[in-house]
Amino acid sequence: MAIEVKIPAVGESITSGVVSVWHKKSGEFVNEGEPLFTLETDKVSTEIVAEKGGLLETKVPEGQEVKIGEVVATIDDSKQPGAKKVPEPKKVEKPQEKKKEESEGKKKEAQPEKKPAVAAGGDRGGQESPPPATTLSPAVRRIVEEEKLKPDTIRGTGAGGRLIKADVLEAAHERGKADLSAVALAKAEEATDDREIQPSTDGRFIRKKMSPLRRKIAQQLVMAQHTAAILTTFNECDMSAVQELRRKEQDEFTKKNGVKLGLMSFFIKACVEALKTVPVVNGRIEGDDFIQNNYYDIGVAVGTERGLVVPVVRDADKKSFADLERAIADFAARAREGKLKIEDLQGGTFTITNGGVYGSLFATPILNPPQSGILGMHKIVPRPVAVDEKVEVRPMMYLALSYDHRAIDGKEAVTFLVKVKECIEDPKKLPLDF
């Protein structure tokens, strides 16, 4: 029976993806749970595995954009590779077939090598006292050593399971095919890269194809700009209190929890308090309806070499500072290693992005659809500010809140950002647990 392989749902705002590479080709057999292809979206690259084993027939080429739910392949589970390797009826025939191969091999071998080959053939009749399976004839041992094979991993068809020359020749041949396939794939990828990179005749510029992930990111960002009425409001906050608290508690916090106390956990907690104060920022528009979320799943933007991804910290309001720092560190590590799962990116209600790690002083973040708000953090810079009618140099950070003006009024957006500012400048307003 042919089983359809469909593109799975990968998030509320994701409607399509790109089949970037097929790990199995059409006409090959696949096992249950084996990776079939890599699906790239604007948020994550993930491997889609086979739900059943069988014969694969692909329906779309690599690099093609596909919709959620679209059928990209079929697996015929009535056909299995094992069907071609039924051992019972072929056990009797194999020695004869392999004997022919041995005979052909004898013609090409020097005279000293013929004697052990005859001995290997004679093993079939020695069933009364078969040699142990680990005993190798000189000819077999020579092939094993030259080809660097592992005898324990090769199935012997000789008497008592003994390895004969045909067994090791076949094992070497199969490994050679696998090596050639890997080389061919590498050459094909290199050739594809060469075709996609087109230098100008005068060498002043190079034209190359955008990666599937970058194309999807571009489409998603343009869609966000065209769909939502994005507006940004700004404020600044004094980071003195948070920095002092971190300096004071860092050693004990790290010793107790095995992770450093960073800035992001403070901003997540501050955003949760602001979302509770202004709930509309925690909602989203869906058609003609407004969905009010009563949970706090906060997305934290992470930059990688392949693009920006936004893993989601679930139930951030219920997590301790240590839990938040562990989650952030784990997401960052897995994002850069390309090991994030699709479910790590689903269901966020609000997003925080920190351009300050790259030195950004001031920016307007773009919404992460279908969310209605995103907070932008920036670089901390010592600046002179008025404090109690005196000029003091304080560590200051600009904050930016981009929001969907269709759902959120200016007053609500400003109130939200002021609440974040207050919580950061006076951390005692946060539920500190360290």
Secondary structure in CASP SS format (residue, H / E / C, confidence):
PFRMAT SS
TARGET T0000
AUTHOR 0000-0000-0000
METHOD secondary structure of the structure
MODEL  1
M C 1.00
A E 1.00
I E 1.00
E E 1.00
V E 1.00
K E 1.00
I C 1.00
P C 1.00
A C 1.00
V C 1.00
G C 1.00
E C 1.00
S C 1.00
I C 1.00
T C 1.00
S E 1.00
G E 1.00
V E 1.00
V E 1.00
S E 1.00
V E 1.00
W E 1.00
H C 1.00
K C 1.00
K C 1.00
S C 1.00
G C 1.00
E C 1.00
F E 1.00
V E 1.00
N C 1.00
E C 1.00
G C 1.00
E C 1.00
P E 1.00
L E 1.00
F E 1.00
T E 1.00
L E 1.00
E E 1.00
T C 1.00
D C 1.00
K C 1.00
V C 1.00
S E 1.00
T E 1.00
E E 1.00
I E 1.00
V E 1.00
A C 1.00
E C 1.00
K C 1.00
G C 1.00
G E 1.00
L E 1.00
L E 1.00
E E 1.00
T E 1.00
K C 1.00
V C 1.00
P C 1.00
E C 1.00
G C 1.00
Q E 1.00
E E 1.00
V E 1.00
K E 1.00
I C 1.00
G C 1.00
E C 1.00
V E 1.00
V E 1.00
A E 1.00
T E 1.00
I E 1.00
D E 1.00
D C 1.00
S C 1.00
K C 1.00
Q C 1.00
P H 1.00
G H 1.00
A H 1.00
K H 1.00
K H 1.00
V C 1.00
P H 1.00
E H 1.00
P H 1.00
K H 1.00
K C 1.00
V C 1.00
E H 1.00
K H 1.00
P H 1.00
Q H 1.00
E H 1.00
K H 1.00
K H 1.00
K H 1.00
E H 1.00
E H 1.00
S H 1.00
E H 1.00
G H 1.00
K H 1.00
K H 1.00
K H 1.00
E C 1.00
A C 1.00
Q H 1.00
P H 1.00
E H 1.00
K H 1.00
K H 1.00
P H 1.00
A H 1.00
V H 1.00
A H 1.00
A H 1.00
G H 1.00
G H 1.00
D H 1.00
R H 1.00
G H 1.00
G C 1.00
Q C 1.00
E C 1.00
S C 1.00
P C 1.00
P C 1.00
P C 1.00
A C 1.00
T C 1.00
T C 1.00
L C 1.00
S C 1.00
P H 1.00
A H 1.00
V H 1.00
R H 1.00
R H 1.00
I H 1.00
V H 1.00
E H 1.00
E H 1.00
E H 1.00
K C 1.00
L C 1.00
K C 1.00
P H 1.00
D H 1.00
T H 1.00
I C 1.00
R C 1.00
G C 1.00
T C 1.00
G C 1.00
A H 1.00
G H 1.00
G H 1.00
R C 1.00
L C 1.00
I C 1.00
K H 1.00
A H 1.00
D H 1.00
V H 1.00
L H 1.00
E H 1.00
A H 1.00
A H 1.00
H H 1.00
E H 1.00
R H 1.00
G H 1.00
K H 1.00
A H 1.00
D H 1.00
L H 1.00
S H 1.00
A H 1.00
V H 1.00
A H 1.00
L H 1.00
A H 1.00
K H 1.00
A H 1.00
E H 1.00
E H 1.00
A H 1.00
T H 1.00
D H 1.00
D H 1.00
R H 1.00
E H 1.00
I C 1.00
Q E 1.00
P E 1.00
S C 1.00
T C 1.00
D C 1.00
G C 1.00
R C 1.00
F C 1.00
I E 1.00
R E 1.00
K C 1.00
K C 1.00
M C 1.00
S C 1.00
P H 1.00
L H 1.00
R H 1.00
R H 1.00
K H 1.00
I H 1.00
A H 1.00
Q H 1.00
Q H 1.00
L H 1.00
V H 1.00
M H 1.00
A H 1.00
Q H 1.00
H H 1.00
T H 1.00
A C 1.00
A C 1.00
I E 1.00
L E 1.00
T E 1.00
T E 1.00
F E 1.00
N E 1.00
E E 1.00
C E 1.00
D E 1.00
M C 1.00
S H 1.00
A H 1.00
V H 1.00
Q H 1.00
E H 1.00
L H 1.00
R H 1.00
R H 1.00
K H 1.00
E H 1.00
Q H 1.00
D H 1.00
E H 1.00
F H 1.00
T H 1.00
K H 1.00
K H 1.00
N H 1.00
G C 1.00
V C 1.00
K C 1.00
L C 1.00
G C 1.00
L C 1.00
M H 1.00
S H 1.00
F H 1.00
F H 1.00
I H 1.00
K H 1.00
A H 1.00
C H 1.00
V H 1.00
E H 1.00
A H 1.00
L H 1.00
K H 1.00
T H 1.00
V C 1.00
P H 1.00
V H 1.00
V H 1.00
N H 1.00
G E 1.00
R E 1.00
I E 1.00
E E 1.00
G C 1.00
D C 1.00
D E 1.00
F E 1.00
I E 1.00
Q E 1.00
N C 1.00
N C 1.00
Y C 1.00
Y C 1.00
D C 1.00
I E 1.00
G E 1.00
V E 1.00
A C 1.00
V E 1.00
G E 1.00
T E 1.00
E C 1.00
R C 1.00
G E 1.00
L E 1.00
V E 1.00
V C 1.00
P C 1.00
V E 1.00
V E 1.00
R C 1.00
D C 1.00
A H 1.00
D H 1.00
K H 1.00
K C 1.00
S C 1.00
F H 1.00
A H 1.00
D H 1.00
L H 1.00
E H 1.00
R H 1.00
A H 1.00
I H 1.00
A H 1.00
D H 1.00
F H 1.00
A H 1.00
A H 1.00
R H 1.00
A H 1.00
R H 1.00
E H 1.00
G C 1.00
K C 1.00
L C 1.00
K C 1.00
I H 1.00
E H 1.00
D H 1.00
L H 1.00
Q C 1.00
G C 1.00
G C 1.00
T C 1.00
F E 1.00
T E 1.00
I E 1.00
T E 1.00
N E 1.00
G H 1.00
G H 1.00
V H 1.00
Y H 1.00
G C 1.00
S C 1.00
L C 1.00
F C 1.00
A C 1.00
T C 1.00
P C 1.00
I C 1.00
L C 1.00
N C 1.00
P C 1.00
P C 1.00
Q C 1.00
S C 1.00
G E 1.00
I E 1.00
L E 1.00
G E 1.00
M E 1.00
H C 1.00
K C 1.00
I C 1.00
V E 1.00
P E 1.00
R E 1.00
P E 1.00
V E 1.00
A E 1.00
V E 1.00
D C 1.00
E C 1.00
K E 1.00
V E 1.00
E E 1.00
V E 1.00
R E 1.00
P E 1.00
M E 1.00
M E 1.00
Y E 1.00
L E 1.00
A E 1.00
L E 1.00
S E 1.00
Y E 1.00
D E 1.00
H C 1.00
R C 1.00
A C 1.00
I C 1.00
D C 1.00
G H 1.00
K H 1.00
E H 1.00
A H 1.00
V H 1.00
T H 1.00
F H 1.00
L H 1.00
V H 1.00
K H 1.00
V H 1.00
K H 1.00
E H 1.00
C H 1.00
I H 1.00
E H 1.00
D C 1.00
P H 1.00
K H 1.00
K H 1.00
L C 1.00
P C 1.00
L C 1.00
D C 1.00
F C 1.00
END
